């Protein structure tokens, strides 16, 4: 192992490692797509069942040329952002209220566990019937996937804050709100961002399930329709686009996380 003689050498080594990791990540994607394409061309795997990258990209270019794909991407992304925003804001507010009222937290704890244990795909049709088959129904399904787990995770983070800090604040005559905004929230900033990163995937799952059940547009509808007519190119295209958008949303949160870490030296 090369000996590190200075801080500048250490920074250079860290930068090289980051570059190597990024190159490796893209290389893995390239290898997967190359093998997928070659195996289908050599008839080792059935292209009817798994399609191939070339067919997927040809179909994607056709959808982009016609402009049809943009309406599907827009509606699914809108539903996901709405579901995610409502779930996270509502979940954090409810978790905060439960933290401020420990008795209510203890009373509701088994019900939160029960709601989290329910299979969300099973209650999705009920939500669609209650809220309607349009935007509200699909957003409602997305919320059902994210809200409860957000409450549970956030409340757990709040309860696990270093008790010594809370005791110190109380010794300085701080009230509950002061403790909340001076200790609880700042201590859990990174934890909340981690919850957001997990919730992005859950919110997309909720939207896709909702679109399976009731929508005539959106990426979930494309995937469902492609499966029904055995057009696997369409299924794979929908999954590919969905993955890209979810990755970009995740990347935005990671960028915010880095900015906050640098700003507050976390």
C-alpha contacts under 8 A as a table, 3 or more apart, distances in Angstrom:
res1	aa1	res2	aa2	distance
4	X	7	X	7.90
4	X	9	X	5.96
4	X	10	X	6.16
5	X	9	X	6.49
5	X	10	X	7.90
6	X	9	X	5.23
6	X	10	X	6.43
7	X	10	X	4.97
7	X	11	X	6.22
8	X	11	X	5.06
8	X	12	X	6.16
9	X	12	X	5.04
9	X	13	X	6.15
10	X	13	X	5.08
10	X	14	X	6.25
11	X	14	X	5.09
11	X	15	X	6.17
12	X	15	X	5.06
12	X	16	X	6.15
13	X	16	X	5.07
13	X	17	X	6.19
14	X	17	X	5.10
14	X	18	X	6.29
15	X	18	X	5.13
15	X	19	X	6.27
16	X	19	X	5.10
16	X	20	X	6.07
17	X	20	X	5.01
17	X	21	X	6.07
18	X	21	X	5.10
18	X	22	X	6.19
19	X	22	X	5.15
19	X	23	X	6.14
20	X	23	X	5.16
20	X	24	X	6.04
21	X	24	X	5.04
21	X	25	X	6.14
22	X	25	X	5.13
22	X	26	X	6.40
23	X	26	X	5.29
23	X	27	X	5.99
24	X	27	X	4.89
24	X	28	X	6.15
25	X	28	X	5.30
25	X	29	X	6.60
26	X	29	X	5.14
26	X	30	X	6.18
27	X	30	X	4.97
27	X	31	X	6.07
28	X	31	X	5.10
28	X	32	X	6.17
29	X	32	X	5.19
29	X	33	X	6.26
30	X	33	X	5.29
30	X	34	X	5.99
31	X	34	X	5.06
31	X	35	X	6.01
32	X	35	X	5.30
32	X	36	X	6.06
33	X	36	X	5.00
33	X	37	X	6.12
33	X	53	X	6.53
34	X	37	X	5.18
34	X	38	X	6.10
35	X	38	X	5.10
35	X	39	X	5.85
36	X	39	X	5.37
36	X	40	X	6.32
36	X	52	X	6.45
36	X	53	X	7.14
37	X	40	X	5.40
37	X	41	X	6.22
37	X	52	X	5.42
37	X	53	X	5.86
37	X	54	X	7.11
38	X	41	X	5.04
38	X	42	X	6.06
39	X	42	X	5.14
39	X	43	X	6.10
39	X	44	X	5.14
39	X	45	X	5.75
40	X	43	X	4.93
40	X	44	X	6.04
40	X	45	X	5.22
40	X	46	X	6.16
40	X	47	X	5.31
40	X	51	X	7.64
40	X	52	X	6.45
41	X	44	X	7.73
41	X	47	X	7.97
42	X	45	X	7.80
43	X	46	X	6.14
43	X	47	X	7.47
45	X	50	X	7.61
46	X	49	X	5.49
46	X	50	X	6.32
46	X	51	X	7.55
47	X	50	X	5.04
47	X	51	X	4.28
47	X	52	X	6.12
48	X	51	X	5.46
48	X	232	X	6.82
49	X	232	X	6.51
50	X	232	X	6.53
50	X	233	X	7.95
50	X	236	X	7.96
51	X	55	X	6.68
51	X	56	X	7.18
51	X	232	X	5.77
51	X	233	X	5.44
51	X	236	X	7.38
52	X	55	X	5.40
52	X	56	X	6.23
52	X	233	X	7.47
53	X	56	X	5.06
53	X	57	X	6.11
54	X	57	X	5.26
54	X	58	X	6.13
55	X	58	X	5.11
55	X	59	X	6.18
55	X	233	X	6.34
56	X	59	X	5.22
56	X	60	X	6.08
56	X	233	X	5.20
56	X	234	X	7.15
56	X	236	X	6.63
56	X	237	X	5.54
57	X	60	X	4.85
57	X	61	X	6.08
57	X	237	X	7.55
58	X	61	X	5.20
58	X	62	X	6.39
59	X	62	X	5.08
59	X	63	X	6.33
59	X	233	X	7.11
59	X	234	X	7.35
59	X	237	X	7.57
60	X	63	X	5.10
60	X	64	X	6.11
60	X	237	X	6.55
61	X	64	X	5.01
61	X	65	X	6.00
62	X	65	X	5.08
62	X	66	X	6.24
63	X	66	X	5.22
63	X	67	X	5.98
63	X	68	X	5.48
63	X	69	X	5.30
64	X	67	X	4.91
64	X	68	X	6.59
64	X	69	X	5.85
64	X	70	X	7.36
65	X	68	X	7.96
66	X	69	X	7.80
67	X	70	X	5.85
67	X	71	X	7.74
68	X	71	X	6.04
68	X	72	X	7.16
69	X	72	X	5.29
69	X	73	X	6.21
70	X	73	X	5.06
70	X	74	X	5.93
71	X	74	X	5.06
71	X	75	X	6.20
71	X	217	X	7.70
71	X	218	X	7.28
72	X	75	X	5.49
72	X	76	X	6.27
72	X	217	X	5.59
72	X	218	X	3.91
72	X	219	X	5.65
73	X	76	X	5.40
73	X	77	X	5.96
73	X	218	X	6.15
73	X	219	X	6.36
74	X	77	X	5.26
74	X	78	X	5.97
74	X	218	X	7.64
75	X	78	X	5.11
75	X	79	X	6.12
75	X	217	X	7.40
75	X	218	X	5.69
76	X	79	X	5.16
76	X	80	X	6.12
76	X	207	X	6.94
76	X	218	X	5.05
76	X	219	X	6.19
76	X	220	X	7.74
77	X	80	X	5.05
77	X	81	X	6.07
77	X	245	X	7.94
78	X	81	X	5.23
78	X	82	X	6.07
79	X	82	X	5.22
79	X	83	X	6.02
79	X	135	X	6.87
79	X	138	X	6.96
79	X	139	X	5.54
79	X	142	X	7.96
79	X	207	X	6.60
80	X	83	X	5.14
80	X	84	X	5.91
80	X	139	X	7.10
80	X	142	X	7.03
80	X	203	X	5.79
80	X	204	X	5.82
80	X	207	X	6.15
81	X	84	X	5.04
81	X	85	X	5.89
82	X	85	X	5.19
82	X	86	X	6.08
82	X	139	X	6.67
83	X	86	X	5.39
83	X	87	X	5.92
83	X	139	X	4.99
83	X	140	X	7.01
83	X	142	X	5.30
83	X	143	X	5.14
83	X	203	X	6.47
84	X	87	X	5.17
84	X	88	X	5.96
84	X	142	X	7.42
84	X	143	X	6.91
84	X	146	X	7.21
84	X	199	X	7.08
84	X	200	X	6.84
84	X	203	X	5.87
85	X	88	X	5.38
85	X	89	X	5.98
86	X	89	X	5.40
86	X	90	X	5.72
86	X	143	X	7.13
87	X	90	X	5.24
87	X	91	X	5.61
87	X	143	X	5.33
87	X	146	X	5.87
87	X	147	X	4.56
87	X	150	X	7.44
88	X	91	X	5.02
88	X	92	X	5.94
88	X	146	X	7.56
88	X	147	X	6.60
88	X	150	X	6.48
88	X	196	X	7.38
89	X	92	X	5.35
89	X	93	X	6.16
90	X	93	X	5.18
90	X	94	X	6.10
90	X	147	X	7.21
91	X	94	X	5.20
91	X	95	X	6.01
91	X	147	X	5.39
91	X	148	X	6.90
91	X	150	X	5.34
91	X	151	X	4.66
91	X	154	X	7.84
92	X	95	X	5.04
92	X	96	X	6.02
92	X	150	X	6.96
92	X	151	X	6.18
92	X	154	X	6.47
93	X	96	X	5.08
93	X	97	X	6.29
94	X	97	X	5.11
94	X	98	X	6.17
94	X	151	X	6.58
95	X	98	X	5.08
95	X	99	X	6.09
95	X	151	X	5.04
95	X	152	X	7.29
95	X	154	X	6.10
95	X	155	X	5.00
96	X	99	X	5.04
96	X	100	X	6.25
96	X	155	X	7.06
97	X	100	X	5.10
97	X	101	X	6.19
98	X	101	X	4.97
98	X	102	X	6.09
98	X	104	X	6.08
98	X	105	X	4.89
98	X	155	X	7.43
99	X	102	X	5.74
99	X	105	X	6.82
99	X	155	X	6.48
99	X	158	X	7.12
99	X	159	X	7.43
100	X	176	X	7.14
101	X	104	X	5.55
101	X	105	X	6.44
102	X	105	X	4.88
102	X	106	X	6.24
103	X	106	X	5.19
103	X	107	X	6.26
104	X	107	X	5.03
104	X	108	X	6.06
105	X	108	X	5.30
105	X	109	X	5.78
106	X	109	X	5.25
106	X	110	X	7.96
107	X	110	X	7.29
108	X	111	X	5.28
108	X	112	X	6.24
109	X	112	X	5.19
109	X	113	X	6.33
110	X	113	X	5.04
110	X	114	X	6.12
111	X	114	X	4.93
111	X	115	X	6.09
112	X	115	X	5.11
112	X	116	X	6.09
112	X	148	X	6.64
112	X	152	X	7.28
113	X	116	X	5.13
113	X	117	X	6.17
114	X	117	X	5.10
114	X	118	X	6.41
115	X	118	X	5.33
115	X	148	X	6.99
116	X	148	X	5.97
116	X	149	X	6.44
118	X	122	X	7.93
119	X	122	X	5.47
119	X	123	X	7.00
120	X	123	X	5.35
120	X	124	X	6.11
120	X	141	X	7.92
120	X	144	X	6.70
120	X	145	X	6.24
121	X	124	X	5.07
121	X	125	X	7.67
121	X	209	X	6.95
122	X	125	X	6.85
123	X	126	X	5.28
123	X	127	X	6.46
124	X	127	X	5.14
124	X	128	X	6.24
124	X	141	X	5.61
124	X	209	X	7.56
124	X	210	X	6.88
125	X	128	X	5.01
125	X	129	X	6.28
125	X	213	X	7.09
126	X	129	X	5.13
126	X	130	X	6.21
127	X	130	X	5.01
127	X	131	X	5.85
127	X	132	X	7.80
127	X	137	X	6.31
127	X	140	X	6.64
127	X	141	X	6.46
128	X	131	X	5.33
128	X	132	X	5.18
128	X	133	X	5.64
128	X	137	X	4.70
128	X	138	X	6.97
128	X	140	X	7.72
128	X	141	X	7.44
128	X	210	X	7.53
128	X	213	X	7.95
128	X	214	X	7.47
129	X	132	X	5.42
129	X	133	X	7.13
129	X	137	X	7.70
130	X	137	X	7.61
131	X	136	X	5.94
131	X	137	X	4.73
131	X	140	X	7.31
132	X	135	X	7.97
132	X	136	X	6.55
132	X	137	X	5.05
133	X	136	X	7.38
133	X	137	X	5.40
133	X	138	X	7.23
133	X	214	X	5.27
133	X	215	X	6.85
134	X	137	X	5.61
134	X	138	X	6.64
134	X	214	X	7.32
134	X	215	X	6.89
135	X	138	X	5.41
135	X	139	X	6.09
136	X	139	X	5.21
136	X	140	X	5.94
137	X	140	X	4.99
137	X	141	X	6.36
137	X	210	X	7.21
138	X	141	X	5.11
138	X	142	X	6.32
138	X	206	X	7.50
138	X	207	X	5.77
138	X	210	X	4.64
138	X	211	X	6.55
138	X	214	X	7.93
139	X	142	X	4.96
139	X	143	X	6.16
139	X	206	X	7.87
139	X	207	X	6.68
139	X	210	X	7.83
140	X	143	X	5.05
140	X	144	X	6.30
141	X	144	X	5.10
141	X	145	X	6.64
141	X	206	X	5.39
141	X	207	X	6.69
141	X	209	X	7.61
141	X	210	X	5.97
142	X	145	X	5.32
142	X	146	X	6.64
142	X	202	X	7.56
142	X	203	X	5.05
142	X	204	X	7.14
142	X	205	X	7.23
142	X	206	X	3.90
142	X	207	X	5.23
142	X	210	X	7.49
143	X	146	X	5.21
143	X	147	X	5.49
143	X	203	X	7.05
143	X	206	X	7.37
144	X	147	X	5.86
144	X	148	X	7.18
144	X	206	X	7.47
145	X	148	X	7.41
145	X	149	X	7.73
145	X	202	X	5.95
145	X	203	X	6.37
145	X	205	X	7.72
145	X	206	X	5.77
146	X	149	X	5.74
146	X	150	X	6.11
146	X	199	X	5.97
146	X	202	X	6.08
146	X	203	X	6.12
147	X	150	X	5.19
147	X	151	X	6.37
148	X	151	X	5.11
148	X	152	X	6.26
149	X	152	X	5.10
149	X	153	X	5.98
150	X	153	X	5.29
150	X	154	X	5.88
150	X	195	X	6.85
150	X	199	X	7.71
151	X	154	X	5.33
151	X	155	X	5.93
152	X	155	X	5.31
152	X	156	X	6.13
153	X	156	X	5.13
153	X	157	X	6.22
153	X	195	X	7.36
154	X	157	X	5.07
154	X	158	X	6.22
154	X	191	X	7.92
154	X	192	X	6.89
154	X	195	X	7.82
155	X	158	X	5.08
155	X	159	X	6.25
156	X	159	X	5.18
156	X	160	X	6.25
157	X	160	X	5.21
157	X	161	X	6.72
157	X	188	X	6.64
157	X	191	X	7.11
158	X	161	X	5.72
158	X	184	X	6.03
158	X	185	X	7.87
158	X	188	X	7.10
160	X	163	X	7.81
161	X	165	X	7.96
161	X	184	X	6.65
161	X	187	X	6.95
161	X	188	X	7.90
162	X	165	X	5.72
162	X	166	X	7.06
163	X	166	X	5.10
163	X	167	X	6.20
164	X	167	X	5.05
164	X	168	X	6.09
165	X	168	X	5.09
165	X	169	X	6.25
165	X	183	X	7.25
166	X	169	X	5.07
166	X	170	X	6.18
166	X	179	X	6.77
166	X	183	X	7.29
167	X	170	X	5.04
167	X	171	X	6.12
168	X	171	X	5.07
168	X	172	X	6.49
169	X	172	X	5.10
169	X	173	X	6.65
169	X	174	X	5.44
169	X	179	X	6.59
170	X	173	X	4.97
170	X	174	X	5.10
170	X	175	X	7.11
170	X	179	X	7.99
171	X	174	X	7.37
174	X	178	X	5.80
174	X	179	X	6.38
175	X	178	X	5.35
175	X	179	X	6.28
176	X	179	X	5.12
176	X	180	X	6.06
177	X	180	X	4.88
177	X	181	X	6.21
178	X	181	X	5.33
178	X	182	X	5.73
178	X	183	X	7.88
179	X	182	X	5.24
179	X	183	X	5.30
179	X	184	X	6.45
180	X	183	X	5.69
180	X	184	X	4.73
180	X	185	X	6.09
181	X	184	X	6.18
181	X	185	X	5.53
181	X	186	X	7.09
182	X	185	X	6.86
182	X	186	X	6.51
183	X	186	X	5.60
183	X	187	X	5.85
184	X	187	X	5.36
184	X	188	X	6.32
185	X	188	X	5.24
185	X	189	X	6.09
186	X	189	X	5.36
187	X	190	X	7.76
188	X	191	X	4.96
188	X	192	X	6.06
189	X	192	X	5.28
189	X	193	X	6.44
190	X	193	X	5.04
190	X	194	X	6.20
190	X	257	X	7.06
191	X	194	X	4.96
191	X	195	X	6.26
192	X	195	X	4.97
192	X	196	X	6.30
193	X	196	X	4.96
193	X	197	X	6.34
193	X	253	X	6.96
193	X	257	X	6.92
194	X	197	X	5.10
194	X	198	X	6.45
195	X	198	X	5.23
195	X	199	X	6.01
196	X	199	X	4.90
196	X	200	X	6.23
196	X	253	X	7.58
197	X	200	X	5.49
197	X	201	X	7.48
197	X	250	X	5.89
197	X	253	X	6.74
198	X	201	X	5.90
198	X	202	X	6.81
199	X	202	X	4.94
199	X	203	X	5.87
200	X	203	X	5.20
200	X	204	X	6.35
200	X	246	X	6.96
200	X	249	X	7.39
200	X	250	X	7.06
201	X	204	X	5.19
201	X	205	X	6.29
201	X	246	X	6.93
202	X	205	X	5.03
202	X	206	X	6.28
203	X	206	X	5.10
203	X	207	X	6.30
204	X	207	X	5.06
204	X	208	X	6.14
204	X	246	X	7.64
205	X	208	X	5.21
205	X	209	X	6.16
206	X	209	X	5.18
206	X	210	X	6.14
207	X	210	X	5.04
207	X	211	X	6.09
207	X	220	X	7.39
208	X	211	X	5.06
208	X	212	X	6.08
208	X	219	X	7.18
208	X	220	X	4.46
208	X	221	X	7.68
209	X	212	X	5.06
209	X	213	X	6.48
209	X	220	X	7.14
210	X	213	X	5.23
210	X	214	X	6.28
210	X	215	X	7.23
210	X	220	X	7.93
211	X	214	X	5.38
211	X	215	X	4.52
211	X	216	X	7.48
211	X	217	X	7.51
211	X	218	X	6.84
211	X	219	X	7.87
211	X	220	X	5.12
211	X	221	X	5.53
212	X	215	X	6.55
212	X	220	X	5.75
212	X	221	X	5.72
212	X	224	X	6.06
215	X	218	X	7.20
215	X	221	X	6.23
216	X	221	X	6.04
217	X	220	X	7.69
217	X	221	X	5.45
217	X	222	X	7.17
218	X	221	X	5.27
218	X	222	X	6.47
219	X	222	X	5.01
219	X	223	X	6.26
219	X	238	X	5.51
219	X	239	X	7.81
219	X	241	X	7.99
219	X	242	X	6.99
220	X	223	X	5.16
220	X	224	X	6.12
220	X	238	X	7.38
221	X	224	X	5.04
221	X	225	X	5.90
222	X	225	X	5.16
222	X	226	X	5.94
222	X	234	X	6.72
222	X	235	X	6.71
222	X	238	X	6.19
223	X	226	X	5.18
223	X	227	X	6.25
223	X	234	X	6.52
223	X	235	X	4.39
223	X	236	X	7.58
223	X	238	X	5.58
223	X	239	X	7.20
224	X	227	X	5.19
224	X	228	X	6.27
224	X	235	X	7.35
225	X	228	X	5.05
225	X	229	X	6.34
225	X	235	X	7.96
226	X	229	X	5.43
226	X	230	X	5.83
226	X	231	X	4.69
226	X	232	X	6.02
226	X	233	X	7.58
226	X	234	X	5.20
226	X	235	X	5.14
227	X	230	X	4.92
227	X	231	X	6.13
227	X	232	X	6.50
227	X	235	X	6.39
228	X	231	X	7.68
231	X	234	X	5.68
231	X	235	X	6.79
232	X	235	X	4.85
232	X	236	X	6.06
233	X	236	X	5.29
233	X	237	X	6.06
234	X	237	X	5.00
234	X	238	X	6.17
235	X	238	X	5.26
235	X	239	X	6.32
236	X	239	X	5.05
236	X	240	X	5.97
237	X	240	X	5.02
237	X	241	X	6.20
238	X	241	X	5.32
238	X	242	X	6.07
239	X	242	X	5.06
239	X	243	X	6.08
240	X	243	X	5.18
240	X	244	X	6.35
241	X	244	X	5.13
241	X	245	X	6.31
242	X	245	X	5.33
242	X	246	X	6.12
243	X	246	X	5.17
243	X	247	X	5.99
244	X	247	X	5.08
244	X	248	X	6.22
245	X	248	X	5.07
245	X	249	X	6.24
246	X	249	X	5.13
246	X	250	X	6.13
247	X	250	X	5.00
247	X	251	X	6.04
248	X	251	X	4.87
248	X	252	X	6.30
249	X	252	X	5.19
249	X	253	X	6.64
250	X	253	X	5.28
250	X	254	X	6.31
251	X	254	X	4.96
251	X	255	X	6.10
252	X	255	X	5.08
252	X	256	X	6.28
253	X	256	X	5.05
253	X	257	X	6.09
254	X	257	X	4.91
254	X	258	X	6.25
255	X	258	X	5.13
255	X	259	X	6.27
256	X	259	X	5.12
256	X	260	X	6.18
257	X	260	X	5.24
257	X	261	X	6.11
258	X	261	X	5.07
258	X	262	X	6.12
259	X	262	X	5.19
259	X	263	X	6.02
260	X	263	X	4.98
260	X	264	X	5.86
260	X	265	X	7.65
260	X	266	X	7.57
261	X	264	X	5.41
261	X	265	X	5.08
261	X	266	X	4.65
262	X	265	X	5.02
262	X	266	X	7.01
